[in-house]
Amino acid sequence: MDNMKALKEITVDDYMNLSQNGARTLFDIGGYRVLDGVKDEQKSYFVKNFATERWYLIDMVICYELVTAFHCGGFKPYIKECLDDIVSSID
């Protein structure tokens, strides 16, 4: 998928605010964690880079692509490459 871009980089406080009604870890791979969170009726989707401790907001379509690739026996190097692309889209 060519459009693996973060919407923006966020802070931990932003993440906590956007997830105040609950958060879930969807999966971990290669130093990254993909999560979702809920605030009131709004869902948000995130990538955490453990190497840098930076957080990224992603859209639902990208999150869906990542989650289905991971849980449906996807090619792990492809998933890691997608996450690398998301992180580098902001740097």
C-alpha positions in Angstrom: 0.0 0.0 0.0 1.6 3.3 -1.1 -0.3 5.7 1.1 1.0 4.6 4.5 1.2 8.0 6.1 0.4 9.3 9.6 -2.2 12.0 9.9 0.2 13.7 12.4 2.5 13.1 15.3 0.9 13.4 18.7 2.0 13.5 22.3 1.4 11.0 25.0 -1.1 13.5 26.5 -2.9 13.6 23.1 -3.1 9.8 23.1 -4.4 9.8 26.7 -7.0 12.4 25.8 -8.2 10.6 22.7 -8.4 7.3 24.6 -10.0 8.4 27.8 -12.9 6.0 27.4 -10.7 3.0 26.6 -7.8 1.8 24.6 -6.7 -1.5 23.1 -3.4 -2.9 21.8 -4.2 -4.4 18.4 -0.7 -5.8 17.9 3.0 -5.4 18.4 5.7 -6.0 15.8 9.3 -4.9 15.2 9.4 -2.2 17.9 6.0 -0.8 17.1 2.6 -1.0 18.7 -0.7 -0.4 16.9 -3.6 0.7 19.1 -7.1 2.1 19.0 -8.8 4.3 21.5 -12.2 5.9 22.3 -13.2 9.3 23.6 -17.0 9.7 23.9 -18.2 8.3 20.6 -15.0 9.0 18.6 -12.5 6.2 17.8 -8.9 7.0 17.0 -6.0 4.9 15.8 -2.4 5.1 16.7 1.1 3.8 16.1 3.7 4.0 18.9 7.4 3.7 18.0 9.2 2.2 21.0 12.6 3.1 19.7 11.8 6.8 19.8 8.8 6.8 22.2 7.0 8.9 19.6 3.2 8.5 18.8 1.4 8.9 15.5 -2.3 9.3 14.7 -3.4 7.2 11.7 -6.7 6.9 9.9 -9.1 4.0 10.1 -8.3 2.7 6.6 -4.6 2.4 7.3 -5.3 0.8 10.7 -7.6 -1.7 9.1 -5.0 -2.6 6.5 -2.3 -3.1 9.2 -4.6 -5.2 11.5 -5.9 -7.4 8.7 -2.3 -7.9 7.3 -1.1 -8.9 10.8 -4.0 -11.2 11.8 -4.6 -12.9 8.5 -1.1 -14.3 8.2 0.3 -11.3 6.4 3.9 -11.0 5.4 5.6 -9.6 8.5 8.4 -7.6 6.7 5.6 -5.9 4.7 3.8 -4.8 7.9 7.1 -3.5 9.4 7.8 -1.6 6.1 4.4 0.0 6.3 5.0 1.0 9.9 8.4 2.4 8.9 6.7 4.4 6.1 4.1 5.8 8.6 6.8 7.0 11.0 9.0 8.5 8.2 6.0 10.3 6.7 6.3 12.8 9.6 10.1 13.0 10.1 
